[in-house]
Amino acid sequence: MDIFEKCYSFTAAKEAMEHGIYPYFIPLTENEGTEVEFKGHRLIMCGSNNYLGLTTHPKVREAACNATERFGTSCTGSRFLNGTLEFHEQLEHELAEWVGKEASLVFSTGMQANLGAISAVVGRNDIVILDKDDHASIVDGARLGYGKIERFRHNDMEHLEKVLKTVPENSGSIIVVDGLFSMEGDLAPLPEIIPLAKKYGSRIFVDDAHGMGVMGGGRGTVAEFGVTNDVDLIMSTFSKSFASLGGFVAGDEQIIHYIKHHARSLIFSASIPPGNAAAALAALNVMREEPERAARVVAIGERMRKGFTDLGFNIGLSKTPIVPIIIGDDDTTFLMWKLLFDHGVFVNPVISPAVAPGHQLLRTSYMATHTDDQLDSVLEIFKIVGKKVGLI
């Protein structure tokens, strides 16, 4: 049998393209933050992770340009060898301070941070315990480790305890959860997870890719709950609130030291370019200097959750600026995405396996830089389209 047979028989995407409802890999011609352009068509962007609106901030742009001018466009090597610059170490020091940990380690992407950190700490006799709604990068990091994977139902503490009870006394374990779940905008119940972890001797790893810069005054979901000292490792990315590309993991100095010398995705991958490191550092400085950005995006989240609920949409359990419109089937999800796109609103259609079957949704997310007029327009367009497809 030809190994490529699966490639030739994959037709779903091309069929969607032929019907004009293919929603992925859209090549934007302009991206100004809250508005984008596709072939002359202007849209309000409600599908970005640019939560603080810092990709266009003058200080962030200037820092990236200056670093590129000074160091060039690439480090041409891994952090382990020739690819560490002073920017990387300064960024690591300030990130650790920001999240309240002793040390941090910068990776080339958020995906690589999870792949490297999780696989490094999970050994052959260890068990990694995942929430069933954890991000794919967490799942893949667990798969790369040599330990056993266990999963518990989403935010179900009773089920988590049942899993913890099965961990043998001679095995180490670590619970890995998203702080802010990226598809449905709900939070991990860290104040409930922590007592269970302590009771059964498990460690805790929080992926706060979407919570960092937003929750806890910008310091993340762990800070939002006030449990920094009770969480062992905090991970986040630069491709969202930090307006750059890369990722990091923070924790006790000795743990970070170990990951630094065992994470294959760090050792065998080139480091982030100087411009990206400088942009992330500048974004962190803006977070300190302009805390009103975090407050603004949280307030926008509250406004949009209320607005969608008042219109009759199902937004699930969202408590953040990620607000899902839960639809429940592929066809209506793609149809509504296309109508919204045509009316000038850019959102993200999400279907299985990214969400459970029957839970297909349109993911909307907001930025501190969205104007009140833009938000009103989004709600009005959703009202028009929702009625047209019979969702409200």
Secondary structure, 3 states (H helix, E strand, C coil): CCCCHHHHCCCHHHHHHHCCCCCCCCCCCEECCCEEEECCEEEEECCCCCCCCHHHCHHHHHHHHHHHHHHCCCCCCECCCCCCCHHHHHHHHHHHHHHCCCEEEEECCHHHHHHHHHHHHCCCCCEEEEECCCCHHHHHHHHHCCCEEEEECCCCHHHHHHHHHCCCCCCCEEEEEECECCCCCCECCHHHHHHHHHHHCCEEEEECCCCCCCCHHHCCHHHHHCCHHHCCEEEEECCCCCCCCCEEEEECHHHHHHHHCCCHHHHCCECCCHHHHHHHHHHHHHHHHCCHHHHHHHHHHHHHHHHHHHHCCCCCCCCCCEEEEECCCHHHHHHHHHHHHHHCEECEEECCCCCCCCCCEEEEECCCCCCHHHHHHHHHHHHHHHHHCCCC
